[in-house]
Amino acid sequence: MATSSPTSDQIYDRQIRLWGASAQARLLSATVHVLHVSGSLSELSKNLVLAGVSVVLVEVSPAPVTRGDVAANLLLRAGDEGAPSAAALCRDRLLPMNLSGSVSLASHATLAGYIDSLPGAAPSVVAASGLGFGGLAELAEALPAGTSLVVADSLGPCALSLHFLRDPAGEPGRFKYTPDDVNGKEQGEEEEEFPGVGEVLAIEDYAELKGRWGPVSPIFVAWACLHSHPSYPSFPPTFDFPSHARSFLSSRSLPPDFLGGGAELAAMFACHGSPPPPAASAVFGGVLGQEVIKAISGKGKPAGNVLTYDAVTGQCGESRVPPKNK
Amino acid sequence: MSSSYSYYNSLAPSISSVRVLVVGAGGIGCELLKNLSKSGFRRVEVIDLDTIDVSNLNRQFLFRQRHVGQPKCAVACEAARAMSPYAGTPPEPEPPHNVGFYVAHHGNVKDNGRFGRGFFQRFDVVLNALDNVDARRHVNRLCISAELPLIEAGTTGYLGQAQVIMPKVTECYECTAKPTQKVYPICTIRSTPSMPVHCIVWAKELYKLMFGDATASMLFEETDKEKSEEVSTFMEPVVAKRLSTGGDAKVEDIVAYTAAALTALYTTEVQKQIDMDRYKTSAKVPVALDVAALMKNAAVDKPAPSSLEGGEKKVWSNEESTKELLTVVHEMYASPPSEIFTGAIEFDKDSDIAMRFVTAASNLRASIFSIDTSSYYTAKGIAGNIIPAIATTNAIVAGQEVLELLKILKEGKDQIKTVC
């Protein structure tokens, strides 16, 4: 019984045998928006496309491709420098990997322009990188009810993601899932509450929250320190990061040396905007890929709502920031 | 944490000069080559014996549909060269080791003639991306012999691990026992199956008995006339009466052969065992099939459309399974593959005809012993020992392999770890 071109079941056979046909069907009908495809989000895009998910690469005010862009992005190559749009090149290279669904590009002059387009698009998940607290809050406010948000950023060899999963049926703050089979037996549905984006961004006393969400991750604190500043991502040349960091730590009820001394803080800030090691992006992009697949398929327990990763030590951290009412 | 930030800055010279051997260009291998290439590794060679299959495309992202059938290592190396920062100015191999810029070696790493100790000694480090214990053991021993660091990795579904093996520093791959593949007792397969997998193993052996090297089949018996009463009743109709393989078998002969074989396998031999009280103490006594009745409903005068037309997830009835066996035998003798002349046919899970045979034959056997029958899809997974695989686990593990390689370059032995 010969077929001229492979069927969807043939292509996705090895993953269907893992998460089942109904989960695969949900993946094939889902669309994920990737806002600023770079670093671990370039890896995430590749992982989703391979699984059969449709991906829209969203670019805001595109700038010519730089050497740093090429180093940070699995889909860009030497010779791409100067091209007008990194996302367009990424789309062209993702397309052949996607044997069902689509890979497309959405270009906007401003973040507000993208946000205005969201209600009409209603993606399953938005994965975003490179946004400050202000942009994140605006984005979260505009998300359609059933759309989950995954925020992913890197700082040198360290990476962080925040997960705000929503039930596709739109019940606010709740996410239903089926845990993985145990000994071949299907498990019953469970539910988890996720905090709002605004709630996490507005946390002021990290030390007080420590008892409820686990150890406070220095990676999270470093990320918040940078992304909460109004100048993020374009800091002025005279920006005094060590001073800002100490002030930030004080405002969050953390000791002034929580992130290390002046030289360490300077090294940390120097990594801001630098391309992460490709292998680190690969690891974290793999983790993100699996979490987004869980968000779409509803199969498998989500791994926390704050994930951190240090590629040097190989340590992963998982925290669950509880919703405000918990 | 903040001490991480300057960690990688000093590694660039080491990265561009270190000589890396990658063994395997499949799921982990594609991710590994991408990571090595993007990280700036220049002197890399790859060994892999496999060719690209459609079922690889969900995760082995360096391959496209047009590459199906081509060697994995060649296609993967071409892609790795294209994404390298050195794509425009590929480096020349440097003597004395002459390790090239993503060079492919299509072959079996266990071929000592090509990939012996001398070959391995051209490299500074070996990265595994294999899918079987046997090859891993082989590479492990070569690396110990050549005193090479080895970074071993593997994945199964959602699980994966990366392990650094440093000669004289860490344990090696074989220091801890590895699980071996399940082997079922012959008597279970031949006489007392209780699970679908027993019937599927039996069907694979029948496939060999009917079309391959019969003497290599678990079901084969010497037909010594002095012990004729102990010989299974199916040996003569299945093996001794095999049809001509010249492509000139007549339809009526095919039907007669199949009818006689199936009758012996599913009626006569089963009833003989029951009459010998073999199942006297069994919870459930098997019930022989009425093959004559099943054959009556099959399209006996010509090959019929495959039952697979109903979809891979459908579980065939006994009538459908019987019809399928007849159709397969028709196809095998109407257009015999060249290997059938030499008895060299082996079961291949990717062979549609072989899987249809195994599904049908195992289901008929399962129904005799009141065992659940399987769809083509399920039978293929069991018969082919198919391991579920996804892109994300491979990406994580391959990323971790390269990060551990960077630690080796940094000479941070205290940073080496096994990640699970």
Boltz contact constraints between the chains, C-beta under 6 A:
constraints:
  - contact:
      token1: [A, 1]
      token2: [B, 306]
      max_distance: 6.0
  - contact:
      token1: [A, 1]
      token2: [B, 308]
      max_distance: 6.0
  - contact:
      token1: [A, 1]
      token2: [B, 352]
      max_distance: 6.0
  - contact:
      token1: [A, 6]
      token2: [B, 54]
      max_distance: 6.0
  - contact:
      token1: [A, 10]
      token2: [B, 54]
      max_distance: 6.0
  - contact:
      token1: [A, 11]
      token2: [B, 57]
      max_distance: 6.0
  - contact:
      token1: [A, 11]
      token2: [B, 58]
      max_distance: 6.0
  - contact:
      token1: [A, 12]
      token2: [B, 58]
      max_distance: 6.0
  - contact:
      token1: [A, 13]
      token2: [B, 55]
      max_distance: 6.0
  - contact:
      token1: [A, 14]
      token2: [B, 55]
      max_distance: 6.0
  - contact:
      token1: [A, 14]
      token2: [B, 58]
      max_distance: 6.0
  - contact:
      token1: [A, 14]
      token2: [B, 388]
      max_distance: 6.0
  - contact:
      token1: [A, 14]
      token2: [B, 389]
      max_distance: 6.0
  - contact:
      token1: [A, 15]
      token2: [B, 58]
      max_distance: 6.0
  - contact:
      token1: [A, 15]
      token2: [B, 390]
      max_distance: 6.0
  - contact:
      token1: [A, 17]
      token2: [B, 381]
      max_distance: 6.0
  - contact:
      token1: [A, 17]
      token2: [B, 388]
      max_distance: 6.0
  - contact:
      token1: [A, 18]
      token2: [B, 157]
      max_distance: 6.0
  - contact:
      token1: [A, 18]
      token2: [B, 388]
      max_distance: 6.0
  - contact:
      token1: [A, 47]
      token2: [B, 391]
      max_distance: 6.0
  - contact:
      token1: [A, 47]
      token2: [B, 392]
      max_distance: 6.0
  - contact:
      token1: [A, 50]
      token2: [B, 58]
      max_distance: 6.0
  - contact:
      token1: [A, 50]
      token2: [B, 59]
      max_distance: 6.0
  - contact:
      token1: [A, 50]
      token2: [B, 61]
      max_distance: 6.0
  - contact:
      token1: [A, 50]
      token2: [B, 391]
      max_distance: 6.0
  - contact:
      token1: [A, 77]
      token2: [B, 83]
      max_distance: 6.0
  - contact:
      token1: [A, 78]
      token2: [B, 85]
      max_distance: 6.0
  - contact:
      token1: [A, 78]
      token2: [B, 87]
      max_distance: 6.0
  - contact:
      token1: [A, 78]
      token2: [B, 88]
      max_distance: 6.0
  - contact:
      token1: [A, 96]
      token2: [B, 64]
      max_distance: 6.0
  - contact:
      token1: [A, 97]
      token2: [B, 61]
      max_distance: 6.0
  - contact:
      token1: [A, 156]
      token2: [B, 5]
      max_distance: 6.0
  - contact:
      token1: [A, 157]
      token2: [B, 4]
      max_distance: 6.0
  - contact:
      token1: [A, 218]
      token2: [B, 1]
      max_distance: 6.0
  - contact:
      token1: [A, 260]
      token2: [B, 2]
      max_distance: 6.0
  - contact:
      token1: [A, 264]
      token2: [B, 2]
      max_distance: 6.0
  - contact:
      token1: [A, 267]
      token2: [B, 5]
      max_distance: 6.0
  - contact:
      token1: [A, 267]
      token2: [B, 6]
      max_distance: 6.0
  - contact:
      token1: [A, 268]
      token2: [B, 2]
      max_distance: 6.0
  - contact:
      token1: [A, 268]
      token2: [B, 5]
      max_distance: 6.0
  - contact:
      token1: [A, 271]
      token2: [B, 5]
      max_distance: 6.0
  - contact:
      token1: [A, 277]
      token2: [B, 8]
      max_distance: 6.0
  - contact:
      token1: [A, 278]
      token2: [B, 35]
      max_distance: 6.0
  - contact:
      token1: [A, 278]
      token2: [B, 38]
      max_distance: 6.0
  - contact:
      token1: [A, 278]
      token2: [B, 39]
      max_distance: 6.0
  - contact:
      token1: [A, 279]
      token2: [B, 35]
      max_distance: 6.0
  - contact:
      token1: [A, 279]
      token2: [B, 399]
      max_distance: 6.0
  - contact:
      token1: [A, 279]
      token2: [B, 402]
      max_distance: 6.0
  - contact:
      token1: [A, 279]
      token2: [B, 403]
      max_distance: 6.0
  - contact:
      token1: [A, 282]
      token2: [B, 35]
      max_distance: 6.0
  - contact:
      token1: [A, 282]
      token2: [B, 395]
      max_distance: 6.0
  - contact:
      token1: [A, 282]
      token2: [B, 399]
      max_distance: 6.0
  - contact:
      token1: [A, 283]
      token2: [B, 396]
      max_distance: 6.0
  - contact:
      token1: [A, 283]
      token2: [B, 399]
      max_distance: 6.0
  - contact:
      token1: [A, 283]
      token2: [B, 400]
      max_distance: 6.0
  - contact:
      token1: [A, 286]
      token2: [B, 392]
      max_distance: 6.0
  - contact:
      token1: [A, 286]
      token2: [B, 395]
      max_distance: 6.0
  - contact:
      token1: [A, 286]
      token2: [B, 396]
      max_distance: 6.0
  - contact:
      token1: [A, 289]
      token2: [B, 392]
      max_distance: 6.0
  - contact:
      token1: [A, 290]
      token2: [B, 392]
      max_distance: 6.0
  - contact:
      token1: [A, 310]
      token2: [B, 4]
      max_distance: 6.0
  - contact:
      token1: [A, 311]
      token2: [B, 403]
      max_distance: 6.0
  - contact:
      token1: [A, 312]
      token2: [B, 4]
      max_distance: 6.0
  - contact:
      token1: [A, 312]
      token2: [B, 7]
      max_distance: 6.0
  - contact:
      token1: [A, 314]
      token2: [B, 417]
      max_distance: 6.0
  - contact:
      token1: [A, 314]
      token2: [B, 419]
      max_distance: 6.0
